[in-house]
Amino acid sequence: MSTREATARTEDLQTEQLETAATDVQAPPPAPAPASPPPFVPKPLPIALLYALTSLTAAVMQGLGTAMISTNLQQIAGPLEATQNEAAWLMAAYLFPNASLGLFLFKVRTQYGIRQFCELAIIPYVIVSLAHLWVNDLGLSIALRFFAGAAAAPISSMAFLYMLEIFPPEKKLNIGLCLALIGLSLSTPIAGLISPSLLDIHDLRGLYLVELALALIVFGLIYILPLTSPPRAKVISSMDYVSYGLLATSMGCLAVFFTMGRLYWWLEANWLAWVLITGIVSGTLCIMLELNRKNNLIDVRWIGSWEIVHFAGVLLVFRMLLTEQSTGAINFFRQLGLFNEQMAHLYWAVLIASVASGLLCAVFMKPGREAAIHLLALILIAAGTFMDSQSTVLTRPDQMLLSQSLIAFGSGLFLPPAMAVGFAAALKKGLTYIISFIAVFLFTQKVGAFIGSALFGSFVTWREQYHSAILTSRLLPTDPLVVQRINQYVSAYSRTGSDAMQHTIQGTSTFAKQVQQQAYVLAYNDAFFATFVLAAVAIGLLLFHILWNNRHRFLHRADTPQTA
């Protein structure tokens, strides 16, 4: 090798070393590989049962407070010296933070650890439950319900985590998920069963005492039964607070708008428009911010994909179908003058059907069976709503035991497969997609719940006005049957005093109330039938989807020549 070649070779080596050194200085060190989750260790049966008890207690507790208010709104308004519309603000205040807080808490749980998260998250719930015992003022009660909604947001995730803790990884998304969802479906029937005796004994204070007792039980169980905490990861950035603030404002405003819009009526109160505008603007700003972030809180583009839009649409329609049971049937009987103690058999039927459907789904749910399970669930819901659409003013809860059991059974079958498919798809993509899935799930289940309730209630109000106008136009004061019925009511009041004019007014008023009650029955029948039509359309779309996905198999069979 010549001197010139050696010199060139030396210069090349020096240049290469300098470039390598510069690259090492500028480039950050490679990120360490994520630690693998701790291995699953089976728990002894008594300990596993305690974990399951903790999950069920937490699930019932997180929904029992708001369920007892919604099922006893008429009885609660009295002690608070409020009207029905004013007492409904207790629900709106609870939903404002609760609708979205679970989304951000997922990141908090990931960064600080599950065990520490659960031990700290239960403390605010206990404090808020305790504070309710000394508050009898409507304004302070609304403020406390706001903090109760925020404190209850992490409790539902605790219920999931404690139930999933006792199952191996291959069974978490079928058996564990089904059993966890059973607990979340029990709050409303349990509230209907226990609230009459609680109100009789301790009035409004009795409801809060039960809520506090459950909170203390869960508090103790959480500290003696720790959860296995996966490796922590720093996932919270400063812009997450801005994004979540906009998202929380949007979902909270939508919650207030759809909860109170039906009561104050949509076009009558100007403040409803400003609440809706605030929700839309803050939601739009959140989407714009997330689209321009590299490490975003939620992946808006993934949520806007066809698969996720289809998934969200399915869950939203399902949630709206369930409004028939959570809002329709219960309010139907209240319109007929019945109270919770007279609907105990109905609550028991819903409770038993919910538990049975969850257990059956846990046994039969496997990958590939989701469409069949959803089809069966929709058929059961359609059958139940069609049966309810034949109600009369003489219908009582015992006549709806079968139909409401079918709806409860169908609801228990529908949600676990849908949630398992969506969660598994998000789990394969990473943490950001899991948070995006939680956002979709919270929107469809919580926002969808009060949207469905608002649409159902508004439809009933509209149809009641329609049927009242028709009935009133046909009940002429010269009709002998109308005169006879009014005279019967007048004679019934004649025994209470000697004022004939007052008796006539009372009898006529009673007759008008009977006409209005008939109009409400017809309106609820229309709403039940509309729910049946929606379920039937969903069945048709699901069958078309199944046939379309299996079209190649059917075409292959059709093209295969038949052998003799």
Buried (B, 14 or more C-beta within 10 A) or exposed (E): EEEEEEEEEEEEEEEEEEEEEEEEEEEEEEEEEEEEEEEBEEBEEEEBEBBBBBBBBBBBBBBBBBBBBBBBBEBBBEBBEBEEEBBBBBBBBBBBBBBBBBBBBBBBBBEBBBBBBBBEBBEBBBEBBBBBEEBBEBEBBBBBBBBBBBBBBBBBBBBBBBBBBBBEEEBBBBBBBBBBBBBBBBBBBBBBBBBBEBBEEEBBBBBBBBBBEBBBBBBEBBEEBEBBBBEBEEBBBEBBEBBBBBBBBBBBBBBBBBBBBBBEEBEEBEEBEEBBEBBBBBBEBBBEBBEEBEEBBBBBEBBEEEEBEEBBEBBBBBBBBBBBBBBBBBBBBBBBEBBBEBBBEBBBBBBBBBBBBBBBBBEBBEEEEBBEBBBBBBBBBBBBBBBBBEBEEEBBBEBBBBBBBBBBBBBBBBBBBBBBBBBEBBEEEEBBBBBBBBBBBBBBBBBBBBBBBBBBBBBBBEBBEBBBEEBEEEBEEEEEEBEEBBEEBBEEBBEEEEEEEBBBEBBBEBBBEEBBBBBBBBBBBBBBBBBBEBBBEBBEBBEEBBEEEEEEEEEEEEEEEEEE
